[in-house]
Amino acid sequence: PLSAQVFGTSDKGALVALVAVDAAFTVLSNLPLAWLRARERSLQFMSINLVRAVAGPCAIWFFLLHLDWGLYGVILGDICGLAALTFVGLLVNARSYRPVVRWSVLRPMLRFSLPLIPMGIGGALLTVSDRYFLNSWVTKEELAIYGVAAKIGLMVVIVSQAIQTAYPPYAF
Protein backbone atom coordinates (compact mmCIF):
# COMPACT_ATOMS: atom_id res chain seq x y z
CA PRO A 1 0.00 0.00 0.00
CA LEU A 2 2.83 2.44 0.76
CA SER A 3 4.34 1.76 -2.64
CA ALA A 4 1.03 2.62 -4.31
CA GLN A 5 0.85 5.90 -2.38
CA VAL A 6 4.44 6.94 -3.06
CA PHE A 7 4.99 5.69 -6.61
CA GLY A 8 1.43 5.40 -7.89
CA THR A 9 1.90 1.66 -8.45
CA SER A 10 2.07 -1.25 -6.04
CA ASP A 11 4.87 -3.12 -7.83
CA LYS A 12 7.60 -1.08 -6.06
CA GLY A 13 7.11 -2.78 -2.69
CA ALA A 14 10.67 -4.11 -2.73
CA LEU A 15 11.97 -0.56 -3.12
CA VAL A 16 9.96 0.61 -0.10
CA ALA A 17 11.28 -2.35 1.90
CA LEU A 18 14.86 -1.53 0.89
CA VAL A 19 14.42 2.07 1.99
CA ALA A 20 13.10 0.83 5.35
CA VAL A 21 16.15 -1.43 5.77
CA ASP A 22 18.40 1.47 4.76
CA ALA A 23 16.78 3.70 7.39
CA ALA A 24 17.18 1.01 10.05
CA PHE A 25 20.88 0.57 9.23
CA THR A 26 21.32 4.34 9.27
CA VAL A 27 20.06 4.49 12.84
CA LEU A 28 21.95 1.36 13.91
CA SER A 29 25.24 2.54 12.40
CA ASN A 30 25.13 5.73 14.47
CA LEU A 31 25.30 3.82 17.77
CA PRO A 32 28.95 2.70 17.54
CA LEU A 33 29.91 6.14 16.27
CA ALA A 34 28.16 7.87 19.16
CA TRP A 35 29.92 5.55 21.60
CA LEU A 36 33.30 6.42 20.09
CA ARG A 37 32.50 10.15 20.26
CA ALA A 38 31.53 9.82 23.91
CA ARG A 39 34.83 8.07 24.64
CA GLU A 40 36.74 10.70 22.61
CA ARG A 41 38.19 8.14 20.18
CA SER A 42 38.42 10.41 17.15
CA LEU A 43 40.93 8.26 15.24
CA GLN A 44 38.73 5.17 15.52
CA PHE A 45 35.68 7.30 14.67
CA MET A 46 37.40 8.53 11.52
CA SER A 47 38.61 5.03 10.59
CA ILE A 48 35.13 3.55 10.86
CA ASN A 49 33.66 6.38 8.79
CA LEU A 50 36.38 5.69 6.23
CA VAL A 51 35.18 2.07 6.04
CA ARG A 52 31.75 3.33 5.04
CA ALA A 53 33.20 5.93 2.68
CA VAL A 54 34.97 3.14 0.79
CA ALA A 55 32.51 0.24 1.14
CA GLY A 56 29.38 2.23 0.25
CA PRO A 57 30.53 3.78 -3.03
CA CYS A 58 32.27 0.54 -4.06
CA ALA A 59 29.06 -1.43 -3.47
CA ILE A 60 27.02 1.23 -5.29
CA TRP A 61 29.47 1.07 -8.19
CA PHE A 62 29.20 -2.72 -8.29
CA PHE A 63 25.39 -2.84 -8.15
CA LEU A 64 24.85 0.18 -10.39
CA LEU A 65 27.49 -0.15 -13.08
CA HIS A 66 28.40 -3.85 -13.04
CA LEU A 67 24.98 -5.40 -12.39
CA ASP A 68 22.93 -2.48 -13.81
CA TRP A 69 20.37 -2.58 -10.96
CA GLY A 70 19.58 1.14 -11.10
CA LEU A 71 17.93 2.67 -8.05
CA TYR A 72 17.79 -0.71 -6.30
CA GLY A 73 21.56 -0.95 -6.67
CA VAL A 74 22.10 2.50 -5.20
CA ILE A 75 20.03 1.66 -2.13
CA LEU A 76 21.62 -1.78 -1.76
CA GLY A 77 25.05 -0.20 -2.04
CA ASP A 78 24.17 2.28 0.69
CA ILE A 79 22.94 -0.60 2.86
CA CYS A 80 26.24 -2.42 2.28
CA GLY A 81 28.21 0.65 3.33
CA LEU A 82 26.09 1.13 6.44
CA ALA A 83 26.30 -2.57 7.28
CA ALA A 84 30.09 -2.46 7.00
CA LEU A 85 30.21 0.61 9.24
CA THR A 86 27.92 -1.05 11.80
CA PHE A 87 29.84 -4.34 11.80
CA VAL A 88 33.26 -2.71 12.17
CA GLY A 89 31.88 -0.28 14.76
CA LEU A 90 30.48 -3.13 16.83
CA LEU A 91 33.79 -5.00 16.62
CA VAL A 92 35.79 -1.93 17.69
CA ASN A 93 33.49 -1.27 20.64
CA ALA A 94 32.79 -4.90 21.61
CA ARG A 95 34.74 -4.79 24.86
CA SER A 96 32.93 -1.69 26.03
CA TYR A 97 29.35 -2.92 25.69
CA ARG A 98 27.65 -4.02 28.82
CA PRO A 99 23.96 -3.51 29.46
CA VAL A 100 23.52 -1.08 32.36
CA VAL A 101 20.41 1.03 32.84
CA ARG A 102 20.57 3.86 35.34
CA TRP A 103 17.10 5.31 35.71
CA SER A 104 18.43 8.42 37.42
CA VAL A 105 20.42 9.20 34.27
CA LEU A 106 17.83 7.94 31.78
CA ARG A 107 15.01 10.24 32.93
CA PRO A 108 16.81 13.55 32.20
CA MET A 109 18.14 12.12 28.93
CA LEU A 110 14.62 11.25 27.80
CA ARG A 111 13.35 14.71 28.79
CA PHE A 112 16.03 16.21 26.55
CA SER A 113 15.88 13.72 23.68
CA LEU A 114 12.19 12.91 23.16
CA PRO A 115 11.37 16.37 21.74
CA LEU A 116 14.18 15.86 19.20
CA ILE A 117 12.55 12.76 17.69
CA PRO A 118 10.03 14.67 15.51
CA MET A 119 12.89 16.89 14.33
CA GLY A 120 14.97 13.84 13.40
CA ILE A 121 12.06 12.24 11.55
CA GLY A 122 11.38 15.50 9.73
CA GLY A 123 15.03 15.79 8.74
CA ALA A 124 15.07 12.23 7.43
CA LEU A 125 11.89 12.83 5.44
CA LEU A 126 13.33 15.97 3.90
CA THR A 127 16.53 14.13 3.04
CA VAL A 128 14.79 11.34 1.13
CA SER A 129 11.75 13.21 -0.19
CA ASP A 130 13.68 14.86 -3.02
CA ARG A 131 14.11 11.51 -4.70
CA TYR A 132 10.36 10.87 -4.68
CA PHE A 133 9.72 14.19 -6.40
CA LEU A 134 12.56 13.62 -8.84
CA ASN A 135 11.21 10.14 -9.56
CA SER A 136 8.17 11.68 -11.21
CA TRP A 137 10.21 14.18 -13.25
CA VAL A 138 13.27 12.23 -14.41
CA THR A 139 14.12 8.71 -15.54
CA LYS A 140 15.45 6.02 -13.20
CA GLU A 141 18.88 6.27 -14.81
CA GLU A 142 19.08 10.00 -14.14
CA LEU A 143 17.85 9.41 -10.59
CA ALA A 144 20.59 6.83 -10.06
CA ILE A 145 23.23 9.33 -11.19
CA TYR A 146 21.71 11.85 -8.79
CA GLY A 147 21.96 9.24 -6.01
CA VAL A 148 25.66 8.69 -6.68
CA ALA A 149 26.24 12.46 -6.66
CA ALA A 150 24.30 12.71 -3.39
CA LYS A 151 26.60 10.06 -1.88
CA ILE A 152 29.65 12.08 -2.92
CA GLY A 153 28.05 15.09 -1.24
CA LEU A 154 27.45 12.93 1.83
CA MET A 155 31.19 12.29 2.06
CA VAL A 156 31.73 16.04 2.35
CA VAL A 157 29.02 16.18 5.00
CA ILE A 158 30.71 13.38 6.97
CA VAL A 159 33.94 15.36 7.13
CA SER A 160 32.24 18.64 8.05
CA GLN A 161 30.01 16.89 10.60
CA ALA A 162 33.05 15.46 12.33
CA ILE A 163 34.43 18.96 12.75
CA GLN A 164 31.03 20.31 13.81
CA THR A 165 30.69 17.55 16.39
CA ALA A 166 34.18 17.96 17.81
CA TYR A 167 34.44 21.76 17.85
CA PRO A 168 31.71 22.87 20.34
CA PRO A 169 32.99 20.79 23.30
CA TYR A 170 36.51 22.02 22.55
CA ALA A 171 35.37 25.65 22.26
CA PHE A 172 33.24 25.60 25.40
Disulfide bonds with the S-S distance in Angstrom:
none
